[in-house]
Amino acid sequence: MAAIGKIRSWGPVLVLVIGLALFAFIAEELFRSCDSIKNQERQQVGKILGNNVDVQEFQKLVDEYTDVLKLTQGRENISDAELNQVKDMVWNQLVQNTVIENEAKKLGLTVTDEEIQNILQEGTNPMLMQTPFVNQQTGRFDVNALKKFLTEYNTVKQQNPQMAEQYSTMYNFWTFIEKNLRHQTLSQKYQSLLASCFLSNPVEAKLAFEEENQESSVKLGTIAYSTINDNKVEVTEADLKAKYDELKNRFKQLEETRDIKYVDLQVEASPADRMALNTSIADFASQLAAAADPSEIVRKSSSLVNYLGIPQTKDAFPTDIANRLDSIAVGATTAVVENKQDNTLNVIRLMSKQQMADSIQFRAIQVMKEDAAASKKTADSIYTALQAGGDFEAIAKKYGQTGAKNWLTSAQYQNSSSMDKDTRAYIQTLSNAALNAITNLPMTNGNLIIQVTDRRAMTTKYLAAVIKKSIDFSKDTYNAAYNKFSQFVSESQSIDEIIKNAAKYGFKVQERESVRNSEHFIAGITATRDAMKWLFDAKQGDVSPLYECGNNDHLLVVGLNKINEKGYLGLDNAQVNAFVKSLVLNEKKADQIISNLNGVKSIADAQKKGAKVSDVNQITFGAPVFVQETGASEPALSGAVAATAKGKFCAAPVKGNAGVYVFQVVDKTKRDVKFEEKAYEDRLKQKALQYASNFMQELYAKAHVTDKRYLFF
């Protein structure tokens, strides 16, 4: 009993302890949940219609499109700039597809498998013409060739894993085409439905015809706004505010932007660096001229242009090199030449120059056995059978292959970064073998039985060894520039200090307004992703750390001058202010000019008031008239002329974009054109559709798109 009493006496303490333990447990789970949510958010590349876009899913789409690009262009790699274009294209397409699908779902629009099959049967869709399933004789998409491939793919996938890998590349390409064909068809359905909302009628068509074909000739009196000095016009803040409020919708932005001030130092080679490089490349030039095989010399020189050891078209070479090839004698080596445009020193040795086919049709049977001897034995057997008149495709099918004819073009291989011995021998065989002859080509991992069946598009090809070297700075030169810039940054911890110290160090402060987070670079400088991440996480007035960027040749510091929130740019934005002010200035100048023209009753009166007089012909209501004296198109003037009778003087001055105008209508005539009612109705409908073509911008605005790609790419 005493023990129970003691426990009871500790009751409040126990309740508190248990309560704290429970709170700790709940809090721990809460923190774990919050961490999980934050980790998920960190993996989101953006948001469309309230739905997150996972970075891995987006990367998968980018990889898919990149593979298609490589396949269709016959390339192994794409440049960083091209990859950025792919990311933008994939993102824009993802946004459009998501938005259209959302709208289509509301309307009950779908794309059925039957519709896709009909499109394939018709074979006229431009997307299908980008596939290898195009009949070379008819030039049309061949759905039977596609069906044959899909059947072969399913067979090969089960029976021949080695061949399946080659087939899967083409299969993935087709699934990409099919998926995009569905997206395209759904989008076309939605747009067609939208287009059916726009109608035209015979009355409207008749008016449009008359507006386009009734021409006026006038004596025009012009007083340009530029004749009045801006300093003689008073513009108040109230004037600017009133005009801004009138045009406010023009300044709406759908994403947050940043105004920055920055200093960018590009490190360049010193005179000593140039001298050392000149000596080095002159030595390589001597070796290149004497070498029987230039491949090792080009490799040692670290040339920017690879030597593949096969003839190539001009397209395979940089433009400056390609432009010089025809002026070089075969066997000759050029002197060292500097190209200031790409900042390089260049030497070329032209090994050969000949006419060769750009496109080669061939078929092949791959022989890969457990060892080289077994491969050779089987290949010799196939070769003998073919030489004796055997059917190529029938024999190929015996070995789990199709033996189908394929085309190889120069673009598919000549831009490769390197080329192994087997690939070089393979291309040389295709280029030089006699038509329809059978070749048994031994390779590292087996044999290849090849038959060339056709050659087309003869063109000049060049076997050229090129040494192209960038005029780079040395490590000492970079270190000196870095130390100086680093000292500048350490002394400049505010935007005012950046401006003050830049002059002292000989640097230039530059400005950029409205930097968007969807941009890949800051101020066009590559490799500035870290700076972009800093910029969109910084506070107004912050100064960034020093960034090493560009091609490891730029030093950058950024000051965040202003944050422009999503919504309307204000009058404090420099570009908005300048635009509004220019309009207010023109309006006040127009008022002065109109006041000066008050009471004029003829062109002669207007000329006495300072107007420049000219003859202007062929003015129609359907198009804005271009006024030579002001260099501007003036829609208001076209309307005023159309409303004025022949012989009449328009005493009410017309306020235009670039000046004030008065005129007298000298003549009115109608063009000798037949009125085609249906054609004009169709034109008006097309015009209305053009006006409505901005519907995607409206849908985009309502989709509340958030783009955070800058955090990942």
Long-range contacts (C-beta under 8 A, 24 or more apart in sequence): 44-708, 45-707, 45-708, 45-709, 45-711, 45-712, 46-91, 46-705, 46-706, 46-707, 46-708, 46-709, 47-704, 47-705, 47-706, 48-94, 48-95, 48-98, 48-99, 48-703, 48-705, 48-706, 49-98, 49-99, 49-102, 49-703, 49-704, 50-704, 51-98, 53-94, 55-712, 58-90, 58-91, 58-94, 58-709, 61-90, 61-94, 62-86, 62-87, 62-90, 64-172, 64-176, 65-89, 65-90, 65-176, 67-169, 67-172, 67-173, 68-173, 68-176, 71-169, 71-170, 71-173, 72-130, 72-173, 73-411, 74-409, 74-411, 74-412, 74-413, 74-415, 75-415, 76-415, 76-416, 76-417, 77-417, 80-526, 84-520, 84-713, 87-520, 87-709, 87-713, 88-518, 91-518, 91-707, 91-709, 93-183, 95-700, 95-703, 95-705, 96-187, 96-696, 97-183, 97-187, 98-703, 99-696, 99-699, 99-700, 99-703, 100-183, 100-186, 100-187, 100-190, 100-699, 101-186, 102-703, 103-190, 103-699, 104-186, 104-189, 104-190, 107-190, 107-193, 109-186, 109-189, 109-190, 109-193, 110-186, 111-182, 111-185, 111-186, 111-189, 115-185, 116-178, 116-181, 116-182, 116-185, 119-181, 119-185, 120-146, 125-181, 125-184, 127-177, 127-180, 127-181, 127-184, 128-177, 128-181, 130-177, 131-173, 131-174, 131-177, 132-170, 146-174, 149-174, 150-174, 152-402, 156-400, 159-400, 160-400, 160-401, 162-368, 163-366, 163-400, 163-401, 194-692, 194-695, 195-685, 195-689, 198-685, 198-688, 198-689, 198-692, 199-685, 200-680, 200-681, 200-682, 200-684, 200-685, 200-688, 201-681, 202-677, 202-681, 204-681, 204-684, 205-677, 205-680, 205-681, 205-684, 206-675, 206-677, 206-680, 208-622, 208-680, 208-683, 208-684, 209-673, 209-675, 209-680, 211-620, 211-621, 211-622, 211-642, 212-620, 212-621, 212-622, 212-623, 213-620, 213-670, 213-671, 213-673, 214-620, 214-621, 214-642, 214-668, 214-669, 214-670, 214-671, 215-617, 215-618, 215-619, 215-620, 215-668, 215-669, 215-670, 215-671, 216-619, 216-620, 216-641, 216-642, 216-644, 216-646, 216-665, 216-667, 216-668, 217-615, 217-616, 217-617, 217-618, 217-619, 217-665, 217-666, 217-667, 217-668, 217-669, 218-615, 218-616, 218-619, 218-641, 218-663, 218-664, 218-665, 218-666, 219-603, 219-613, 219-614, 219-615, 219-663, 219-664, 219-666, 220-613, 220-614, 220-615, 220-616, 220-627, 220-661, 220-662, 220-663, 221-603, 221-606, 221-607, 221-611, 221-612, 221-613, 221-661, 221-662, 221-663, 222-611, 222-612, 222-613, 222-614, 222-627, 222-629, 222-630, 222-659, 222-660, 222-661, 223-593, 223-596, 223-597, 223-609, 223-610, 223-611, 223-612, 223-659, 223-660, 223-661, 224-612, 224-629, 224-630, 224-658, 224-659, 225-585, 225-586, 225-589, 225-590, 225-593, 225-630, 225-658, 225-659, 225-660, 226-630, 226-658, 226-659, 227-610, 228-589, 228-592, 228-593, 230-585, 233-585, 233-588, 233-589, 233-592, 234-588, 235-581, 235-584, 235-585, 235-588, 239-584, 239-588, 240-571, 240-577, 240-580, 240-581, 240-584, 241-571, 243-580, 243-583, 243-584, 243-587, 244-571, 244-576, 244-580, 247-580, 247-583, 248-568, 251-568, 251-569, 251-570, 251-573, 251-576, 252-567, 252-568, 252-569, 253-514, 253-564, 253-566, 253-567, 253-568, 253-569, 254-566, 254-700, 254-701, 254-705, 255-516, 255-517, 255-518, 255-566, 255-707, 256-517, 256-536, 256-563, 256-564, 256-565, 256-566, 257-513, 257-514, 257-515, 257-516, 257-564, 258-514, 258-515, 258-535, 258-536, 258-560, 258-561, 258-562, 258-563, 258-564, 259-511, 259-512, 259-513, 259-514, 259-515, 259-560, 259-561, 259-562, 259-563, 259-564, 259-573, 260-511, 260-512, 260-515, 260-522, 260-523, 260-535, 260-558, 260-559, 260-560, 260-561, 261-495, 261-498, 261-499, 261-509, 261-510, 261-511, 261-558, 261-559, 261-561, 262-509, 262-510, 262-511, 262-512, 262-522, 262-523, 262-556, 262-557, 262-558, 262-559, 263-488, 263-498, 263-502, 263-507, 263-508, 263-509, 263-510, 263-556, 263-557, 264-510, 264-523, 264-525, 264-554, 264-555, 264-556, 265-481, 265-485, 265-507, 265-554, 265-555, 265-556, 266-550, 266-553, 266-554, 267-473, 267-477, 267-478, 267-481, 267-482, 267-553, 267-554, 267-555, 268-473, 268-553, 269-471, 269-472, 269-473, 269-474, 269-477, 270-473, 270-474, 270-477, 272-474, 272-477, 273-471, 273-472, 273-473, 273-474, 273-477, 274-471, 276-474, 277-345, 277-469, 277-471, 277-472, 278-336, 278-345, 280-469, 281-336, 281-345, 281-347, 281-467, 281-469, 282-336, 284-347, 284-467, 285-333, 285-335, 285-336, 285-347, 285-467, 288-333, 288-347, 288-349, 288-465, 288-467, 289-333, 289-349, 294-349, 294-351, 294-465, 295-465, 297-465, 297-467, 298-465, 298-466, 298-467, 301-467, 301-469, 302-469, 303-466, 303-467, 303-468, 303-469, 304-344, 304-468, 304-469, 304-470, 305-466, 305-467, 305-468, 306-416, 306-417, 306-418, 307-465, 307-466, 308-414, 308-416, 308-418, 308-419, 308-424, 309-419, 309-424, 309-463, 310-413, 310-414, 310-419, 310-424, 310-427, 310-428, 310-431, 310-463, 311-352, 311-354, 311-356, 311-431, 311-461, 311-462, 311-463, 312-410, 312-414, 312-461, 312-462, 312-463, 312-464, 313-358, 313-410, 313-414, 313-459, 313-460, 313-461, 313-462, 314-460, 314-462, 315-410, 315-411, 315-414, 316-410, 316-414, 316-415, 317-462, 317-464, 317-466, 318-342, 318-468, 320-346, 321-346, 321-348, 321-464, 321-466, 321-468, 324-348, 325-350, 325-353, 325-462, 325-464, 338-471, 342-470, 343-470, 343-471, 344-468, 344-469, 344-470, 344-471, 345-468, 345-469, 345-471, 346-466, 346-467, 346-468, 346-469, 347-466, 347-467, 348-464, 348-465, 348-466, 348-467, 349-464, 349-465, 349-466, 350-462, 350-463, 350-464, 351-463, 351-464, 351-465, 352-462, 352-463, 353-460, 353-461, 353-462, 353-463, 354-460, 354-461, 355-458, 355-459, 355-460, 355-461, 356-431, 356-458, 356-459, 356-460, 356-461, 357-431, 357-455, 357-456, 357-457, 357-458, 357-459, 358-409, 358-410, 358-456, 358-457, 358-458, 358-459, 359-407, 359-408, 359-409, 359-410, 359-455, 359-456, 359-457, 360-407, 360-408, 360-409, 360-430, 360-431, 360-452, 360-454, 360-455, 361-405, 361-406, 361-407, 361-408, 361-452, 361-453, 361-454, 361-455, 361-456, 362-405, 362-406, 362-408, 362-430, 362-450, 362-451, 362-452, 362-453, 363-392, 363-393, 363-396, 363-403, 363-404, 363-405, 363-406, 363-450, 363-451, 363-453, 364-403, 364-406, 364-448, 364-449, 364-450, 364-451, 365-392, 365-395, 365-396, 365-399, 365-401, 365-403, 365-448, 365-449, 366-399, 366-401, 366-446, 366-447, 366-448, 367-399, 367-446, 367-447, 367-448, 367-449, 368-445, 368-446, 369-446, 372-446, 375-445, 375-446, 375-447, 376-442, 376-447, 378-447, 379-440, 379-442, 379-446, 379-447, 379-448, 379-449, 380-440, 382-440, 382-449, 383-438, 383-440, 383-449, 386-438, 386-449, 386-451, 387-438, 392-451, 405-453, 410-459, 410-461, 426-450, 473-553, 478-553, 481-555, 482-548, 482-555, 485-546, 485-555, 485-557, 486-546, 488-557, 489-545, 489-546, 489-557, 492-543, 492-557, 493-543, 494-541, 494-543, 494-559, 495-541, 495-543, 495-559, 495-561, 497-543, 498-543, 498-557, 498-559, 511-561, 513-573, 513-574, 513-575, 514-564, 514-569, 514-573, 514-575, 517-707, 517-708, 517-709, 517-710, 518-707, 518-709, 518-710, 519-710, 520-713, 522-556, 522-558, 525-549, 525-550, 525-554, 525-556, 526-550, 526-551, 527-551, 527-552, 528-556, 529-710, 529-713, 531-556, 531-558, 532-710, 533-710, 533-711, 534-558, 535-560, 536-710, 586-657, 586-658, 587-655, 590-655, 590-660, 593-653, 593-659, 593-660, 594-653, 594-655, 594-660, 597-653, 597-660, 597-662, 600-651, 600-662, 601-649, 601-651, 602-649, 602-664, 603-649, 603-662, 603-663, 603-664, 606-662, 611-662, 615-666, 616-663, 627-656, 627-658, 627-659, 627-661, 629-659, 630-656, 630-657, 630-658, 630-659, 631-658, 632-656, 632-657, 632-658, 632-659, 633-657, 634-658, 634-661, 637-661, 637-663, 641-665
